[in-house]
Amino acid sequence: MQITRWLVFIIFIGSFQWYAFQAFRTISNLKIYSFVYWFLSSLIIINFVYQTLSLDRAVGFNYNFSISLGYFLALLLFDLIVIIFLFAEDIFRIINYLSSTIFGGEQTTKIAERRKFISTLAIGIATIPFASLIIGMYKGKYNFKVLNYTLEFEDLPESFDGFKITQISDLHCGSLDNEKEISYCMKLINRQKSDIIVFTGDMVNNRANELDRWKDIISTLKAKDGKFSILGNHDYGDYVRWNSSDEKTKNFNDLLKTQKEMGFNLLLNENYFIERGDDRIALIGVENWGSGSFKKAGNLKKAVTNINSNDFKILLSHDPSHWESQVLPHPYNFNLTLSGHTHGFQFGIEIPGLLKWSPAKWRYKQWAGIYKEKGQVINVNRGLGFLGYPGRVGIFPEISVITLKKA
């Protein structure tokens, strides 16, 4: 059955490549173009197939597989754009031929010249996203952005006017590959000199030992009032094969232990009060709760135990779909919710004040940045790491710095 699937895959991809290749053949008959195109394409496809077959399902995504996937997606997108242009041209030619044959009209002349122009245009346009995806794999994924937000609340206690929060999310340590860049990122976070640092889930891809290489670097994070974290859907180890349930449980407990060793106060459907004299704010952390098939371990009722309705509340909840599903309808007013999870799809276009678009918006209503509804606010962090495609294009790794102000 698996051989049949791979055979169908290779036939489909081969047909895809052959159709896109017609654009190169139209532009020039030089054999060097044919050789370069087929050599690079074959190399990318063969490597992707090899890495896929070699992938250990008990470990999940690894660096080599992610890189092969990144190149394959870049090639696929390039071919798709070229094919769209060529297909449109072929349809036009067919209509023109039928029109001249059936109705006796004149057939458009200079077909070869037009075909060459369309092919050149197609390759030129397709090169842009192809190059962007490649650059995103080596530059974009570590192009850290510090995004500053000032949020005003009427019920913020006076003593917390100017309170600063640094939010990070979705490190996915199993995908990281550059210690120098991650060290710089941790220094950049510390440079914000925030009162607290919060991490909103997905510390790893699947396994606790992904943290071994990064534990010391992440431990350098410091904040006056502490570091706090919650779990994301990937932190439970649900996406890989385990030899036994005991092995999975041990992995989960190891992850909790390591986070605490790194200095994080891990909130598992729990809360913590930060105090300034007689004033206090409640920091609430729920386990992952996501709509659809995502894990629903979050227990908001349990998490708000001992919290008063008039307390100023900051909720840490990994998946932003939790906000509309359970947070907004809750009897309590959660002043600020901090989420992650979406990664902003790691691909999109953002022009401050003009445009913010990503395929993530087709899945999540709140997918990146600040949203306000019913007097409550959510920030969806774009994440620091990456998963699957090993890069970022247009949607860059984010460090959110939120300053609370008394309205």
N, C-alpha and C positions, 0 to 999 in steps of 0.2 A: 504493500500500500504506500509506504514511504517512497519507494523507488518511483512509483507512478506519479506521485505528487511532485517530486523533483524533476521528472521528465517533462511534465506539463509546465512547470515553472521555467525550465530551460528553453522549451519551445516558445513560450510566450515572450520571454525576455529576448530571445534571439530574433523573433519577428519584430519586436519593438526596436531593437538595434538596427536591423536591416532597413526598416522604414526610415528611421532618423538618418541613417547613413546616406540616403539618397540626396540629402541637402549638400553633403560634402562632395559627392560625385557630380552634382550639378555645377558646383562652383568651379571645380578643377578636376582634370583627369590625371593629375600628378599622383603617382602611386604612393608617394610619401604621406599624403593626407590619409589614404586608405589604411596604410600600415599603422600610423600613429593612432588613428581612431580605433581600429580593431584591437590593437595591442593593449592600449590603456583600458578599453572597455572590457576586454577579456580578463585582464589582470584584476580589475575591480570586482567583476562578477565571480570569478573563480575563487578569489580570496574571501568574498562574502559567503559563498557556499561552503567553503572549507571551515571558516570560523563558526558558521551556524551548526555544521555537523559536529564540530569539536566542542561546542559549548556544553559545559557541565551544568545540567539542570539543578544539581544540588548546590551550586554556587550562584548561578544567575549571571547577569551581564558581567563581562570582564572588559579590560581596556582594549584588548585586541579585537574582540567582537564589536565593541562600540565604534572603533575607528573604521572597521570594515563596513559597518552599517552606515556610518557617516558618508563615506565615499560612494557607497551604493545609492543612497538617497540623492546625493548630488548628481550622479550620473542619470538616475531615473528622472529627476526633475528637468535636467537638460534635455533629455530625449523627448520627454512629454511636451515641452514647449515647442521644440522643433517640429514634432509630429502634428501638433495643432495647426501650425502654419501650413505645413505641407498638405494636410488633409483638407483644409479650407481651399487651398489652391486646386487640389484634385477635384473637389466638388464643383468648383467654378468651371473647370475645364470640361467636366462631364455635362454640366448644364449647357454650356456653350456649344458643345458638340451636338447634343440632342436637339437644341434649338435650331441649329443650322441644318441638321439632317431632316427633322420633321417639318419644320415651318419654312425651310428654305432661306433662312437668314444667313448673313455673312458670319463666317467664323472669325473670331478674334485673331489677329496676326501677332507676330512677335511673341509667340508663346515661350520660346526658349529664353528670350531676354527677361520676360516677366518671371519665369520660374527661377532664373538665376538671382534676380533681385529679391524674391521672396525667400529663397534659401539663405542668402547672405543676411537678410534682415532677421530671419529666424535664429540663425546661429549667433548673431550679435546679441540679440535679446536674451537668448537662453544662457549665454555665457555669464550674464550678470548674476542670476541666482546661483549658478554653479560655483562661481568664484566666491560668492558671499558665504555659501555653506562651507567651503573649504577654509576660508579665512576665519569663519566662526568657530571652527574646530581647533584652531591654533591661537587665535587672538581674542575672539569674542567671549569665550567661556571664562576668561579671567579679567575681563574689562569691568572691574568692580565699580559700581556707582553708589555714592552716598546720596540718598534722597531725604531731604529735610521737610518735615511737616510741623506746622504749629496748629494745634487744635484747641478751641475754646469751649469751656463747659461752665454753665452757670452754677452747677452744684459741686464743682471741684473745691475741696477744702482749701482754705487760704494758705496753709502751710505748704501746699503742693503746687502753688503757682510757680511755673518754671521747671517743674519736674521733668526730667529728660529720660526717655526710653530708647534704647537701641534694640531693634528687632532684626534678627536674622532667621533664616529658615532653609530647610531642604538642602543640607550639605551633601547628602548622598556620598559618604566617604568612600564607598567602594568604586566610585567612578573617578575620583580625583587622582591626579598624576604628577603634580608639580609642587614640591614642598616649599620652594622659594615663593611661589605665588600665594599659597595658602598662609605662609608666615606673614607675608605682606598684608594679606587681608585681615588677619587677627590684629596686627598693629594698627591698621586703619580703623578697625572697630574700637580699639582701646583709645585711639586718638579723639574719639567723640566725647570722651569723659562723661558718659551718661550715668544717671543714678542707678539704673538697673539695665541688665542685658537679658533679653528673652529670646529663647530659641523655640520656634513653633513647629517642630516635628520633622521626621525623615532624616535622622542623623546618619542612617546607613541605607544601603539598598536592600539588604536582606540579613546579613550576618554580623554579629557583634565584633568578630575579629577584624572587620574592615576598619575599625577604629585604632588598631594596634599601631599603625604607621602615623596616625594623626593625633593621637591622644595628647602627647606632650605639647604639640603646637596649639591645639584648641584650649588646653589648660591655661595658656597664658592670658586668656580673656579675664578682665577684671572690671568690676563695677562696685561703687560705694555701698549700695544696698543689696548687692548679690546678683547671681546669675540664676535664671529660672528656665526650665524646659518642659516640654510636653512630648507626647509620642505622635508620630504620623503613621499612615497606613503601612509604610514599608518597614517600620521598626518592629513589627510583630513577626516577621519571618514567614509571612503567608504565601510568598511568591516563589518559593523554592521547595525542592523535595528534601524531606528529612528521613533519616533511617528509623526514627521512632518519635513518638510524642514527647518522650523524656528528653531527647536531644533538642527538640524545638523549645521546650520549656527552659532548658539550661541556657540555650542561646539568648532567650528573652531575658532571663535573670542576669546573665553576663552583661547584656546591654544596659540594663538598669544600674548595675553595679559600676560599670565604667563611666556612665554619665555622672554619677555621684562622685566618683574619684576625680573627675575633671572639674569638680566644683559646682556642678549644677544642682539646684534644688528642683528635683523632678516632681511635678505635680500630676498625680494620677487621680483625676476626679477629686481634687483637693483644692484648698485655698490657703492663702498666706496674707497676713496683714503687714503692710509697711506703715510705720508710725512716725509722725512728726509732732512731738508734744501730745496735745489732746486730739489731734487730727489723725485720721488713718484712711488708707485706700485698700481695697481688697483686690488681690491678684488671684484669679481663679484659673485653674488649669484642668481641662477635660481630656480624656483619652480620645483617640480618633473616632469621629462620627462623620460619615460621608453618605450622601444620597446614593440611590441606586444600589449597586452590588458592593460598595466599599464597606469596610469594617465599621460596625456601630458599637464600639466599646465605651463611647462617651456617655457619662451619666451626669447630666446637668443638675438634677435634683440633689444628688449626693455631693456634687462639687460645691454647692452653695450652703452647705450645712454650716450653721453658726454665723451666717451673714445676714445682716439686716437689709430691709428693702431700701433704706435711705443711704446705705454705704455707697461710696463711689466705687464702681466695679470695672476692672480691666479683665477681660476674658481671653485666655489663650486657647484657641481651637484650630487645629490644623487645617481642616477642610472648610472653605468658605460656604459651601452649600449648607452647613450646619446653621449658619447665621439666619437665613430665611426660614429654614425648616423648624428650628427649635428655639433659637435665641430671641428673635423678634417677637414671637407669640408668647414668650414667657412672661409671667406676672411681674418679674423684676425687670428693672431697666438696666441693661448692661451698657454702660456709657461708651466703652471702647472695646472692640473685639479685634484681636490680632491673629491673622491666618496666613497660610502659605499654600502649598500643595500644587497649585496650577503651573508653576514655573513660567507663567505667561506664555506657555507652550514652547519657550526657548526660541521663538521665531515670531517676528511681527514688525510693525512700523510704529515708532513713537516720535512725534514732533510736538514738543511741549506747547500746550495752548491751542494746537491746531488739529492733531490727529493722534489717536491711540487705537491701534487695530492689531488683532492676533486671532488665529483660529481658535484660541482658547475661549473667545466670547461665544462661540457656537455651543460650548459645553457648560460654561459658567457665567452666570449673570454678573457676579463680582469676581473678576479674574486678575486684576492688578491695580494697586493704588487705593485711594480713599473713596469710600462710598458712604452716603448718609441716608438714613430712613427712620422715620418715627422717633426722631430725637436721638438716635443711636448711630454710632460710627464704626465702620470696619476698615481696617487696612489689610489688603492682600499683598503680602510680600512676594516678589518675583523669584525669590530663592537665590542661594549662593552657588549651588552645585548644578548638576545636570544628570540626565538619565536617558538611556536610549541613544539618540543623536548626541554625540560627545562635543557639543558646542552651543553657541548662542548667536543668533543673528537678529539685531534690532531690539531684542528684549534681553538686557544685560543683567548679570548678577547684582543683587541689590542689598544694600545695608540701609534699613529704614531708621531714621532718627526722628522721633516724635517728641515734641515739647508741649506739655500740657499748660494751658493758661486759664486763669480765672476770668470768665467773661464779665 
